[in-house]
């Protein structure tokens, strides 16, 4: 095991994904995935657990990050394609 990796282990339905989703949303990420600046909404599918969390960070604050939910990868990829298709928009991939 690598010392900079956290492993969440548990039975199916024990809340591993719910916890990760809540941490991501409480940290400012889009619930459907993406970066903190990548906001879109197709269907609310996350729990309200993030409302009960308070996240904190070390002194060095990261300025980037990305949250990718396996359940919504298709939605993120579709939104990127839509943004890429706009005539004056910057290419995202």
N, C-alpha and C positions, 0 to 999 in steps of 0.2 A: 504494500500500500504506500502511496505517495503522501507525505505529510501535508501537502497543500490541497488535498482533495477530501471532500466530505462525502461520505456514503450514507444514503438513507435506505434502510432495508426493512421490509415488512411484508406482510401478506397483502394480496390484492384487496383493495377497499379499506386499507388501514389509514389512509390519509396522506400518503407521501406526496402525491401530486397536488393535493389541496394545500398542503403546507408550502410547497414551492411556489404555487400560484399566488398565495397570500403574501409571501415575502416579496415576490416580484412586484405586485400591485402596490404594496405598502412602500416600496422603494421608488415608485414613480413610473414603472413600466406599464405599457399598454397591456391590458388583460389578455388580449388575443395574441400577443407576441410582438416582437420588434424592439426598437430602441425607445428611449424615453421621449424622443422627438417624433416617433412614428405612431400617430394616433388615428385609428379608424375603428369602427364598430360594426360588425355584421350581426352578431347575436350574443347577448350576454350569457356566458356559460360558466362564469367563475362564482365562487361563494363570497359571502360577505365577511369571511374570516379576516381579511386584510384590515377591516375597520377596528379590529381588536389587537392589532400588532403595532408596535413602535419599533422602527428600525434605527440603528445607529451605525456610524461608520468610523473608521480610524481617522487620525489626523489628516492623512493623505487621502483626499477625495478623488475617486476616479471620475473622469469626465465622459467616459463612454461605457457602453454595456449593451447587451442584447439578451432578450428573453425569448425563447422559442418553445412553444408548447407543441407537443406532438399532435394533439387534437386539432390544432388550428394552423398547422403548417400550410395547408392548401390556401387558407384565407390570406395569410401573409404573402405567399407567393403570388396570388392573384392580385392583391393590392399593389405589389411592386410592378407587376406587368401593366396594370392600369396607369400607374404614375409614369412609367417609361413610355407609354403610348401618347402622353400629352405632348403637344408640339414644342412647347418652350420649357418643358421640364427637364431636369438633370437626370441622366441615366443612373439608376440605383445599383445595377449589377454590371 
